[in-house]
Amino acid sequence: MDHHLNVFNMRTLKLLFAVSALIFTATVSFAQESLDSKGFTVQTYLGMYMEDGEVMSYDVNEIYNISLQDGFLVHNILKDNLISDSQLYKISKITRTTEKEENKFAFDATSGLSGNVYRYEVYFDKEGGVTLNLTQPNGDATVYLATSGILKTFKQ
């Protein structure tokens, strides 16, 4: 009976080791895939900003289709789950870095409508959390909590 328990424990340990290795590999793969990503979609659900030294928040439903490969961003604003506004931006000054176990994509997005340049920073953490920081031309900043998916870009 003890022999069967030892065999069971060894199998359990091997299985736990294999699962741990797979999780580690998946995390590294996700980090590498995100860092090498040609594009991604980010859907925001909560916006936060500072007002008089206090953090303010609000519900939001916006979709950002970000094609680093093609150099374009499409920003869709949804109201009652319908697109109420949509605009195309030209992306430039793209940087990709890893810091504090997060993959960071930073870039400028120029509006064809106004000519204004907005600074975006998108962070992907190893647990799948996504944060999008948007800095307006006047320096005002908003942080969005979001979800994400891979975008199929035009240029492959």
C-alpha positions in Angstrom: 0.0 0.0 0.0 2.8 2.4 0.9 4.4 1.7 -2.5 1.1 2.7 -4.3 1.0 6.0 -2.2 4.6 6.8 -3.2 3.9 6.1 -6.9 0.8 8.3 -6.6 2.8 11.1 -4.9 5.5 10.9 -7.5 2.9 11.1 -10.3 1.2 14.0 -8.5 4.5 15.8 -8.2 5.4 15.2 -11.8 1.9 16.4 -12.9 2.3 19.6 -10.7 5.7 20.2 -12.1 4.4 19.8 -15.7 1.5 22.1 -15.0 3.8 24.7 -13.4 6.1 24.5 -16.4 3.1 25.0 -18.8 1.9 28.0 -16.8 5.4 29.5 -16.8 5.7 28.9 -20.5 2.3 30.3 -21.2 3.2 33.4 -19.2 6.5 33.9 -21.0 4.7 33.2 -24.3 2.0 35.7 -23.6 4.7 38.3 -22.6 6.6 37.6 -25.8 3.5 37.5 -28.0 2.3 40.8 -26.5 5.7 42.4 -26.9 6.0 41.2 -30.5 2.3 42.0 -31.3 1.5 43.6 -34.6 -1.8 44.9 -33.2 -4.4 44.5 -30.5 -7.9 45.7 -29.5 -8.5 47.3 -26.2 -12.0 47.8 -24.7 -12.2 50.2 -21.8 -14.7 49.9 -19.0 -13.6 52.3 -16.3 -11.9 55.7 -16.6 -10.0 57.4 -13.8 -8.5 60.9 -13.5 -7.3 63.3 -10.9 -9.4 66.3 -9.9 -8.3 68.6 -7.0 -6.0 65.9 -5.8 -8.8 63.3 -5.7 -9.1 60.3 -7.9 -12.4 60.4 -9.8 -13.8 57.5 -11.8 -16.6 56.8 -14.3 -18.0 54.0 -16.4 -16.9 54.0 -20.1 -17.3 51.8 -23.1 -14.8 52.5 -25.8 -12.9 50.3 -28.2 -9.4 51.1 -29.5 -8.3 49.0 -32.5 -4.5 49.6 -32.5 -2.5 48.4 -35.5 1.1 49.0 -34.7 2.0 47.2 -37.9 -0.1 49.4 -40.1 0.4 52.6 -38.1 -3.3 53.3 -37.4 -5.6 53.5 -34.4 -9.4 53.4 -34.7 -11.3 54.8 -31.6 -14.9 53.8 -31.3 -17.2 55.3 -28.6 -20.2 53.2 -27.7 -23.4 54.5 -26.1 -26.1 51.9 -25.2 -23.9 49.3 -26.9 -24.0 51.1 -30.2 -21.2 53.0 -31.9 -21.9 56.7 -31.4 -18.6 58.0 -32.7 -15.6 56.6 -34.5 -12.3 58.2 -35.6 -9.1 57.1 -37.3 -5.7 58.3 -36.0 -2.2 57.9 -37.4 0.3 56.2 -35.0 3.9 57.2 -34.7 6.8 57.0 -32.2 6.1 53.5 -31.2 8.1 52.0 -28.3 7.8 48.5 -26.8 9.3 47.7 -23.4 8.9 45.4 -20.4 8.9 46.9 -17.0 7.8 45.4 -13.6 6.5 42.2 -15.2 4.3 44.2 -17.6 4.6 44.7 -21.4 4.3 48.4 -22.3 3.4 49.8 -25.7 3.7 53.6 -26.0 2.9 55.7 -29.1 1.6 59.0 -30.3 -1.7 59.2 -32.2 -2.3 62.1 -34.5 -5.9 63.2 -35.3 -6.6 63.9 -38.9 -9.5 66.0 -37.9 -7.8 68.4 -35.5 -4.1 67.7 -36.0 -3.8 67.2 -32.2 -1.3 64.6 -30.9 -2.3 62.3 -28.1 0.1 60.0 -26.1 -1.0 56.5 -25.4 0.6 53.9 -23.1 -0.9 50.4 -23.0 0.2 48.0 -20.2 -0.4 44.2 -20.3 0.3 42.5 -17.0 1.1 38.8 -16.7 -2.3 38.0 -15.2 -4.1 39.4 -18.3 -4.9 42.8 -16.9 -4.8 45.8 -19.3 -4.4 49.5 -18.5 -4.5 52.2 -21.1 -3.1 55.7 -20.2 -4.2 58.6 -22.4 -2.5 62.0 -22.2 -4.3 64.9 -24.0 -2.3 67.6 -25.8 -2.9 69.9 -22.8 -1.3 67.4 -20.4 -4.5 66.1 -18.8 -4.3 62.3 -18.3 -6.9 59.6 -18.0 -6.2 56.0 -16.9 -8.6 53.3 -18.3 -9.0 49.8 -17.0 -9.7 47.5 -20.0 -9.8 44.1 -21.6 -7.9 43.2 -24.8 -7.7 40.9 -27.8 -5.4 40.4 -30.7 -6.1 42.5 -33.8 -5.6 41.0 -37.2 -3.6 43.7 -39.0 -3.7 44.5 -42.7 0.1 44.1 -43.1 1.2 40.6 -42.1 
